[in-house]
Amino acid sequence: MEQLDNYQSDELRYEDFETGKKIHEYIIKAYKMFGYKLIFIPKASVEERLNIILGHVKKRFKNKQKLSLNFFNKSKMSNI
């Protein structure tokens, strides 16, 4: 998901904006390393983002593609 403009630190998200961006980049790198196909969701209203996500889910099931889980592989974590 594209980072939203209203980023705020709070009791659960204590990182500043720049640290949050770095964490976001590491998460993207890790997902790609484990073979996930990422779908980026643009900045939009909650309803628009939900519709984009649901559209992708419906397309996956319509094409009868199985949703798969890539299980944690410690050997790949050293590449992050």
Number of C-alpha atoms within 10 A of each C-alpha: 12 10 13 10 8 6 11 11 12 9 6 6 11 11 14 12 15 9 11 16 13 11 13 15 11 13 13 14 14 16 13 12 14 15 10 14 9 10 10 10 14 13 13 12 9 9 9 13 15 12 12 16 15 12 11 12 12 11 12 13 11 9 8 9 9 8 8 7 9 9 7 9 9 8 7 11 11 7 9 9
